Amino acid sequence: MADGAEAASSLGEPRRVVGTRYVVPLREGGSLPAVVDTDAEGTFVVKFRGAGQGPRALVAEALVGAIALRLGLPIPPPAIVDLADGFGRGEPDPEIQDVLRGSVGANFGLAYLPGALAFDPAVDSRLVSPELAADIVWLDAYVTNVDRTPRNTNLLVRDEQVWLIDHGAALFFHHRWSGWRDRIQSPFAQIADHVLLHTAGDLEAADARLRPKLDDATLAAMVDALPEEWLLPWDAEFSSVAEQRRGYVTYLVERLNGPRAWLAEAIAAQHRAPSVLQRRLTHRVV
């Protein structure tokens, strides 16, 4: 990605590209993402709006990706990937065709990292400093990311660099907006299962490093950059897309600046965490 595009993404405005060729599906996850060539310089792993998780997963991907970039965390460059009607028509799998037909318009992608391997906590933890691990734990507690565990790390390793991927399961509050304000300050007990919790450094120090980088205006810009087609008012909670955007901003701002039970819960869980993780039997041996 060009320097200007990276700067725009860090401020909440993702790059926008057009998908030109469906390369290959990635069947590791249930959402049927795929490697897609685009009209820009680069190839992306694309999550499709027409997949089973629907547009809310793309909202989570985009918001968490923008927050991670703002915090300086290692995430492949993101983009909004527009698909035209008929994209991938030559793909023979009828399930994939159903997904693509429902994905005309805006989708979400992360830059494809050829040769990257899944992070193995028993082998690759040496690549993550205590400070970086603490920053990642802090991020995932803040955005309620349930999907960075030893079973499914959603971290990649390429050339001795660790990358954060797959945030569609985060911000799970938005799958049921009813009563959402009462859940803003939820402690997020699932952080106890985080793959990096046992190697993380001082989480209070991470809070001091990261929280000042996320002011109200920055978070609002990230929400404003979400494609409107992802924000149809699926719930009776909102009367308009604009009102729904305000809901996201309120959640992110108040969770960041309120009592932050989620941070206290992460610190408590860290004190209970095991010191050793076993090597995954499905991954490489070194």
N, C-alpha and C positions, 0 to 999 in steps of 0.2 A: 504494500500500500504506500502511496505517496505520502510525504510528510504532511502536506495540507490535509489529506483525508484522515490521517491519524489524529491530527489536532482537532478536527471537527468531531471525530468520534469521541475523543476524551471530553468534549463539552456537551455530549448528549445527542449529537447529530450524526447518525450512522451514514456511512457511504451507501449510495444507491447504485445498483448494477442491474443488468438484464441477463437472465439465463439464456444461453445459446445452445447448450447440448447437455443432455442427460447422460452422464458417463457410466455410473455404476451405483446400484443401491448398496447401502450399508445395513446389513440385517442383524447387527448386534443388539439393537434396541427395538422397542415396540412401535416406534414412531415412523419407521421406514425412511430415515434420512438418506440422502444420496450425494455423491460427488457430482458437481455441476460446473461445467465451463461457463464463463460469462463473457460479456463484451469488454470487460476490463482486463487488466493484466492480472491474471490469477484465476484459480479454481477454488470453489467453496464447497464445504459440507453444508447442505441445505436442509433445514427443518421445514416441512410443508404445512401450510395452513389447513389443507384437507386431510391431514393425518388424524388419527383417533383422538389425540390430545387436544386438537382444535387450536384456535387463535390464542387462548390464554397461555399456552405453552410458549408461543412466540413472544408474547408480552413479557413473560418472565425471562426468556433468553435475552431479549433486547435490553431490558432494564438492568438485569444483573451484569450483562456484558458491559454496558455503559458505566455502571458503578465501578466494576473491576478496573476498567481502563482509567477512570478518574483517580482511582487509588494507586495506580501504578503497578497493578498486579499483572502477571503474564497470561494474557488471553490472546488467542489468534485474532487478527483484525476482523471485526464484524462487518456485516453489510445487510441492507435490505435487498433481497434478490427478487426482481419482478419477473414473472413468467407469463408468456403470451398464451392465448388459447391454442391448443394443439401441441404444446411443448411436450417432448418425450413420447410422441405418438408411436414411435417405432419400438418402444419397450413392450415386450410380449406378455408380461405378467399382468393379468387383469386386476389384481389387487393394487398394484402400483398405478395402473391407469386410472382407477377410481380415485386414488389419492391426488394424482396430478390434475384430473378434471376439477377437483375441488380446490385447487391451489392457484388458479389463474389470478394474477395480481401479485400482491406483496407477500413475500416469505422471508425467512431469516437464515442467514448463513454465517459461518465462521471460515476463515481462510483455511484451506486444506493443507495439512502438514505431511507431505509424503515421507514415508519411512518412520513415522512416529509409532511408538509402542505404548501399550497401556502401562500406567504407573504400577509398579509392584512395591508395596510398602516395605517389604522385608529386604528389598534390594536397592530401591531408589530413594529411600528417605535421606540418604547422604546428600542428595542433590537439593534438598530443601533446608535452608537455614532455619534455626529456631524463630527468627524474626519473620521470615516469609511464612512459615507454617502458622504462626500466630495471626498474621494478617489474613490468611485464607480462612482460618477458623472464625475470626471476627466477622469477615464478610458473610460466611455461610450462616452464622448465627443471626446476623442482622436481617438477612433476606430469607430466613427459614428454608434453607436448602437441605432437603432430606436425602439428597442423592450424591454424597461424597463419602462413602463408607469403604471399609476394606473389601467388601463384596463387589462394589461397583464404584471405583474411585473417581471416575470422570476427570482424570488427570492423564495427560499424555507426556511422554518423554521423547525428545528428539535432540540429538547432539548435546546430551548432558544438560538440556534445558527442560524444565517442567512447565506445562501449559494447562490452564483451566479450560474445561469444555463442558457442554451439556448442562444448562441451568433451567431447563423447562419445567422441572419439578419444584423450583423455588417459588416463593410468594404464594404458597398454597391457600392463603386466606381468600384469594379472589375466585376460587372455585365455588364459594358460597358467601356472597356478599352480605347476606342477612346477618346483622349483628357484628359486622366487621369492626366497628369502632371499639367494641369491647375486647377485641383480640389484638389490638395494636401492640399492647405491652406484654403479650404472651411470652413466657420464658424460653420456649423452644427446647424441651427436654431431649429431643432427638440429636442434639449436638453431641451427646455422650457417645454416639456411634461414629463420629467423624474420624476419617482415616489419619488425619494429621494431629489429632488432639494430643496424643501422647508425646509428640516431638515438638509441639509448639512452645515458644517462649512465653514471655510475660504478656498476658492478654490485656491487662490494664495499660501497659506501654503501647500495645498495638492500638488500643482505643485512642490514646493520646496522639498517636501518629496519624490515624486515619480519619477520625471524626471531623476534624477541622477542614478536610478536603471536600466535604459534602454539605455545602450550604443550601439553603432553601431554593435559591434561584437555580443552582446547578441541577438539583433534583427535578424541579419543575421543567427545566429545559429537556431533560431526558424523557419525561412523560409526554411533553408536547411533541417530541419527535416520533412518537409511536404512530404508525399508519392508522388512519381512522377506521379502515376496514377490519382491523383487529379489535376495535373497541365498540362494536355494536352493543347497545345496552341489553345484554342478555338477561339481566335480572330486573325485577320491578323496583329494585333499590334506587335506580337512576332514571331520570326522565330524558337525559341527553348524553351524548358522548362527552361533551364538555364537563358535565357533572361527574361522569365516571373518571375523567382525567383528574379532576380535583380530588376524588377519592384516593387515587393512587398517590398523589402528592401528599395528601394528609397522612396517609399510612406511613410513607417513607420518612417524612419530616418528623412526625411525632414519635415514631419508633426510634429514630436516631437520637432525639433530644430529650426524651422522657426519662422515666426512672430506669429504663434499660435492664429489666429483669433478665432479658436474654443474655446480657453480658455476665451478670452474676451467676446465671445458670451454667454458662460455659466455663467460668472459672471454677465453680464447684465441681463440674464434671471432670475438668482437667485433673483435679486433685485425686479423683477416683480412677483415672485412666490406667490401663495396663502399660507396662514399660516395654513389652516386646510383642511384635506381631509376627505371625507365622508366614512363611513364603506361600504365595498362592500357587496351588498345584497346577493351575492352568497356564501359568506364565513361564517366562524364560528362567533358566537356572544359570547363575554365573559363579 
